[in-house]
Amino acid sequence: MNSSNGSLKVVEQTLNQTQEQLFLLLDPSILTNIQKQFQTFSDPKVLEDIKKQLRPIADPHIFADIKKNLRALGDATTRADVLKQLRPISEAFEAIRVEYLGRKGIFAQMFKELGQLAPDKRAKTGQNLNALKKWVSNALEERHNELKALSEASIIAEEKVDLTLPGVYHSLGHLHLLTQVQQEIESIFLHMGFDVATGPEIESEYYNFEALNIPEDHPAREEWDSFYIDDSHLLRPHTSPVQIRVMEQTDPPVRIICPGRCYRRDTQDATHSPVFHQVELLWVEEGLSLANLKYVIEYFVHEFFGAEYEMRLSGDFFPFTEPSVQVHMRSLGSSDWLELGGAGMVDPAVLAKVGYDPEKVTGFAFGFGIERMAMLRYGIDDIRTFLTNDLRFIEQF
């Protein structure tokens, strides 16, 4: 520790002394003195005296001593801080280069005065002046290279990583369980040849209700408990409007799933939430029947929940499907049927509304809650858990 402190002191003293000596070379009296001796440059002794005055720029040991003592500093941060003090020295060398070798420097001025010398002195003085200029230029170039090397050492000192130290662990985030489940559902249906379609979450009454065979005076509207934005626009209570938009723009056959966020004025409890996620499926083509619907749902149940599950359809009513069914499933050997969601054949009135001929094409649709799929699969008993941001829950999946 004492050795390191001693080396630090030596380095700082050398830097301070070097900086002081360099600034002396910029003293106007020294520059004036060199110019005054110009006419005697033909005398080699005069040149040697000038070189002694300029010794700080030619001393090869300055930076060598600094570099030697830097190695003795154990702390890389201390080395980097010390090397930052080289900037004023680098600036001093640049100022010297400009004052001595620049276009308006003293050497340029002395070369202009060569013509005023007697012919017998002019050649020798010019020769020695060239030699002195070259000596100064070479010395400054050498110091520049040494400074550059020390600067690179400074960067290395700052960026050095001790590979013997244990690494710092940074935990990585991952997709939320609902996103994982949605992406898996999408993947299953994509492999079956369906496309993923999306649409706006703020929809008009037409796309939310009227296009789905729910006119203004239909009692089914009251069941949706909708969030209205204005008199004719609301947050969608289901993703069915996406189906209407796609059918309006696409001729049969249509094979899509519509995943997304939905909103209903449900009182939040363990099984209800005013914000939830839904995935709906629509297939419209010639010759489809309820048997095709049953096959697609059964395939999905086996892919998502496992081959040990079975499903069944039971009669129900929805304004936009006819006939309508509820989908239930259970594990083999269990007596309890679990509700998955609603389904059915697309009502002919809905097909006619988008310009399809219900005499030529038929279709079926179903809608499942993504939260419900996750709850059934992973045994989660409270839908509110998905939105609490509790890491103890999130990190399980």
FENNORCOR-V116800 format. One record per run of one state. SS is the DSSP state (2 for helix, 1 for strand, 0 for the rest). FROM is the first residue (numbers start at 1). LEN is the number of residues. If there is no record, write none. Layout:
SS;FROM;LEN
SS;FROM;LEN
This chain:
0;1;1
2;2;23
0;25;3
2;28;13
0;41;3
2;44;10
0;54;1
2;55;3
0;58;4
2;62;9
0;71;5
2;76;8
0;84;2
2;86;16
0;102;4
2;106;11
0;117;2
2;119;41
0;160;17
2;177;15
0;192;3
1;195;2
0;197;5
1;202;3
2;205;4
0;209;1
2;210;3
0;213;6
2;219;6
0;225;2
1;227;2
0;229;4
1;233;3
0;236;4
2;240;10
0;250;4
1;254;10
0;264;11
1;275;11
0;286;4
2;290;15
0;305;4
1;309;10
0;319;2
1;321;11
0;332;6
1;338;9
0;347;1
2;348;6
0;354;8
1;362;8
2;370;9
0;379;4
2;383;5
0;388;3
2;391;4
0;395;3
